[in-house]
Amino acid sequence: MALIERQTGETRVRLRLVLDGCGEFTGSTGIPFLDHMLHQLSRHSGFDLDVDASGDLEVDYHHTVEDVGICLGLALREALGSATGIERFAHAITPLDEALAMVALDLSGRGFLETEGAFEHGRIRDFDLNLFEEFLRAFIMNGKFTLHIRLLSGKNPHHRIEAAFKGLAKSLRDATRVCPGSTVVPSTKGTL
């Protein structure tokens, strides 16, 4: 379990993450589409996630989206601890109707993001889709993991993003799974 609190002149975020949860999402960021994706992430990873965020939404969603990503990354690192016994690597191919996403990740201790075809320009209601790349960059840099997302097909922007988030969730679930009987950090360096 990890509890992260962050307050700036633009945002206030309180985020609680339980890796061995039941997939329950509670709270709100004040941004309905971001909440929808966080709910997907929580449900399909099996992580319990409680987010209470407020920010200068009258200016733009950017600060809140990025700071929630920062807090989620910090919480993941804290909850993983030394990472002893985890699987570390995982991947998923997830469909949502016509959309198909391929996601691969490595809880490597190094932040790196590569996306292809996932977060094109456009909006869903008043949400700028480019903000999901900002969210993911903040998440992986603070969570210190490598993430690759490829959208293999899909026309509906909602379906494309949701397929990617479901693939991310499934990959996180699998990568954080503890290998029975393992007492080592999954690295030849001895640390992640």
C-alpha positions as CSV (number, residue, x, y, z in Angstrom):
1,M,0.0,0.0,0.0
2,A,1.2,3.5,-0.7
3,L,-0.3,6.9,0.0
4,I,1.1,9.9,-1.9
5,E,0.1,13.5,-1.3
6,R,1.2,16.4,-3.6
7,Q,0.3,20.0,-3.4
8,T,1.4,22.7,-5.8
9,G,0.2,26.2,-6.7
10,E,-1.9,24.5,-9.4
11,T,-3.1,21.2,-8.0
12,R,-3.7,19.2,-4.9
13,V,-3.6,15.3,-5.2
14,R,-4.1,12.6,-2.6
15,L,-3.7,9.1,-4.0
16,R,-3.8,5.7,-2.3
17,L,-2.8,2.6,-4.2
18,V,-3.1,-1.0,-3.0
19,L,-1.5,-3.6,-5.3
20,D,-3.2,-6.6,-3.7
21,G,-6.6,-5.1,-4.0
22,C,-9.9,-6.0,-5.6
23,G,-9.9,-3.6,-8.5
24,E,-11.9,-0.9,-6.7
25,F,-11.7,2.7,-7.9
26,T,-12.9,5.6,-5.7
27,G,-12.6,9.3,-5.7
28,S,-12.4,11.9,-8.5
29,T,-10.0,14.1,-10.4
30,G,-12.7,16.5,-11.5
31,I,-12.1,15.2,-15.1
32,P,-14.7,12.6,-16.0
33,F,-12.9,10.9,-18.9
34,L,-9.6,10.7,-16.8
35,D,-11.7,9.1,-14.0
36,H,-13.1,6.6,-16.5
37,M,-9.6,5.5,-17.6
38,L,-8.4,5.4,-14.0
39,H,-11.4,3.2,-13.2
40,Q,-10.4,0.9,-16.1
41,L,-6.8,0.8,-14.9
42,S,-7.9,-0.1,-11.3
43,R,-10.5,-2.7,-12.3
44,H,-8.4,-4.6,-14.8
45,S,-5.1,-4.5,-12.8
46,G,-6.9,-5.6,-9.6
47,F,-5.3,-2.6,-7.8
48,D,-7.4,-0.6,-5.4
49,L,-7.1,3.1,-6.3
50,D,-8.5,6.1,-4.4
51,V,-7.8,9.5,-6.0
52,D,-8.8,12.8,-4.6
53,A,-7.6,15.6,-6.9
54,S,-8.4,19.2,-7.5
55,G,-6.7,21.6,-9.8
56,D,-6.9,24.7,-11.9
57,L,-9.4,23.1,-14.4
58,E,-10.6,26.5,-15.4
59,V,-7.2,27.1,-17.0
60,D,-6.6,23.6,-18.5
61,Y,-6.7,19.9,-17.5
62,H,-3.0,19.6,-18.1
63,H,-1.7,20.3,-14.6
64,T,-4.2,17.9,-12.9
65,V,-3.7,15.1,-15.5
66,E,0.1,15.3,-15.1
67,D,0.1,15.5,-11.3
68,V,-2.2,12.5,-11.0
69,G,0.3,10.6,-13.2
70,I,3.2,11.7,-11.1
71,C,1.4,10.6,-7.9
72,L,0.4,7.3,-9.4
73,G,4.0,6.6,-10.5
74,L,5.3,7.5,-7.0
75,A,2.7,5.2,-5.4
76,L,3.6,2.3,-7.7
77,R,7.3,2.6,-6.8
78,E,6.6,2.9,-3.1
79,A,4.1,-0.1,-3.1
80,L,6.6,-2.3,-5.0
81,G,9.3,-1.7,-2.3
82,S,12.4,-3.6,-3.2
83,A,10.5,-5.5,-5.9
84,T,11.7,-8.8,-4.5
85,G,10.1,-11.8,-6.3
86,I,8.0,-9.9,-8.8
87,E,7.6,-11.0,-12.4
88,R,8.9,-7.6,-13.7
89,F,8.1,-8.0,-17.4
90,A,4.6,-8.3,-18.9
91,H,2.6,-7.7,-22.1
92,A,-1.0,-7.8,-23.3
93,I,-2.9,-7.5,-26.5
94,T,-6.4,-6.1,-25.7
95,P,-9.3,-5.5,-28.0
96,L,-12.3,-3.2,-27.5
97,D,-14.6,-3.6,-30.5
98,E,-12.7,-2.4,-33.6
99,A,-9.7,-1.2,-31.5
100,L,-6.7,-3.4,-30.7
101,A,-3.9,-2.4,-28.4
102,M,-0.5,-4.0,-27.8
103,V,1.2,-3.1,-24.5
104,A,4.5,-4.2,-23.1
105,L,6.3,-3.1,-20.0
106,D,9.3,-3.6,-17.8
107,L,9.4,-2.5,-14.2
108,S,13.1,-1.8,-14.9
109,G,13.8,1.1,-12.5
110,R,14.2,3.3,-15.6
111,G,11.4,5.5,-17.1
112,F,10.9,5.2,-20.9
113,L,7.7,5.7,-23.0
114,E,7.2,4.8,-26.6
115,T,3.7,5.1,-28.2
116,E,2.5,4.6,-31.7
117,G,-0.9,5.5,-33.0
118,A,-2.5,5.7,-29.5
119,F,-3.0,9.4,-28.6
120,E,-3.8,11.3,-31.8
121,H,-4.9,14.9,-31.8
122,G,-8.6,15.4,-31.0
123,R,-11.0,15.6,-28.2
124,I,-13.5,13.5,-26.3
125,R,-16.0,16.1,-25.2
126,D,-13.7,18.7,-23.7
127,F,-10.7,16.3,-23.0
128,D,-7.7,16.8,-25.2
129,L,-6.5,13.3,-26.1
130,N,-2.8,14.4,-26.1
131,L,-3.1,14.7,-22.4
132,F,-3.0,10.9,-22.0
133,E,0.6,10.9,-23.3
134,E,1.4,13.5,-20.7
135,F,-0.3,11.4,-18.0
136,L,1.6,8.3,-19.1
137,R,5.0,10.1,-19.3
138,A,4.5,11.4,-15.7
139,F,3.4,7.9,-14.6
140,I,6.3,6.0,-16.1
141,M,9.0,8.6,-15.2
142,N,7.9,8.6,-11.5
143,G,7.1,4.9,-11.5
144,K,10.5,4.2,-13.2
145,F,9.4,1.7,-15.8
146,T,9.5,1.1,-19.5
147,L,6.2,1.2,-21.4
148,H,5.5,0.6,-25.0
149,I,2.0,1.0,-26.5
150,R,1.0,0.3,-30.1
151,L,-2.5,0.8,-31.4
152,L,-2.8,-1.9,-34.0
153,S,-6.3,-0.9,-35.2
154,G,-9.3,1.2,-34.3
155,K,-11.3,4.2,-35.4
156,N,-13.2,5.3,-32.3
157,P,-10.9,7.4,-30.1
158,H,-12.6,6.3,-26.9
159,H,-12.2,2.6,-27.9
160,R,-8.5,3.2,-28.8
161,I,-7.6,4.8,-25.5
162,E,-9.6,2.4,-23.4
163,A,-8.0,-0.6,-25.2
164,A,-4.6,0.8,-24.3
165,F,-5.5,1.4,-20.7
166,K,-6.9,-2.1,-20.3
167,G,-3.7,-3.5,-21.8
168,L,-1.7,-1.3,-19.4
169,A,-3.8,-2.6,-16.5
170,K,-3.4,-6.2,-17.4
171,S,0.4,-5.8,-17.9
172,L,0.8,-4.1,-14.6
173,R,-1.2,-6.8,-12.9
174,D,1.0,-9.5,-14.4
175,A,4.4,-7.6,-13.9
176,T,3.7,-7.0,-10.2
177,R,2.6,-10.5,-9.5
178,V,4.9,-12.2,-7.0
179,C,6.6,-15.5,-8.2
180,P,5.9,-18.1,-5.5
181,G,9.1,-18.9,-3.6
182,S,11.2,-16.3,-5.2
183,T,13.5,-14.3,-2.9
184,V,15.4,-12.3,-5.4
185,V,15.0,-9.0,-7.2
186,P,14.4,-9.9,-10.9
187,S,17.7,-8.3,-12.2
188,T,21.3,-9.5,-12.6
189,K,22.2,-6.1,-11.0
190,G,20.4,-7.2,-7.8
191,T,18.3,-4.0,-7.8
192,L,15.8,-2.3,-10.1
